[in-house]
């Protein structure tokens, strides 16, 4: 079952985003890194799907877009943005993260 992720921006209370990490800045870093992961995965997937339509004869001047290519592009445009997916996963407790340990010098 696919979870419902909004496709538009929602106002959120910052204190709730800061709760899991104890610091809003750490939460933002976690969300940013997860959104980047999602974005890269989506880019790879769309490139793989569009690669099927690539033709050796095509040049920059002769680019031909067919109906399937347009439908694939529209499908990805309708998907929720990576940052909204990351926030949804974070709020649901689906993300695992860890802090880098720093050695304190005395």
Rosetta blueprint (number, residue, H / E / L):
1 X L
2 X L
3 X L
4 X L
5 X L
6 X L
7 X L
8 X L
9 X L
10 X L
11 X L
12 X L
13 X L
14 X H
15 X H
16 X H
17 X H
18 X H
19 X H
20 X L
21 X L
22 X L
23 X L
24 X H
25 X H
26 X H
27 X H
28 X H
29 X H
30 X H
31 X H
32 X H
33 X H
34 X H
35 X H
36 X H
37 X H
38 X H
39 X H
40 X H
41 X H
42 X H
43 X H
44 X H
45 X H
46 X H
47 X H
48 X H
49 X H
50 X H
51 X H
52 X L
53 X L
54 X L
55 X L
56 X L
57 X L
58 X L
59 X L
60 X L
61 X L
62 X L
63 X L
64 X L
65 X L
66 X L
67 X H
68 X H
69 X H
70 X H
71 X H
72 X H
73 X H
74 X H
75 X H
76 X H
77 X H
78 X H
79 X L
80 X L
81 X L
82 X H
83 X H
84 X H
85 X H
86 X H
87 X H
88 X H
89 X H
90 X H
91 X H
92 X L
93 X L
94 X L
95 X L
96 X L
97 X L
98 X L
99 X L
100 X L
101 X L
102 X L
103 X L
104 X L
105 X L
106 X L
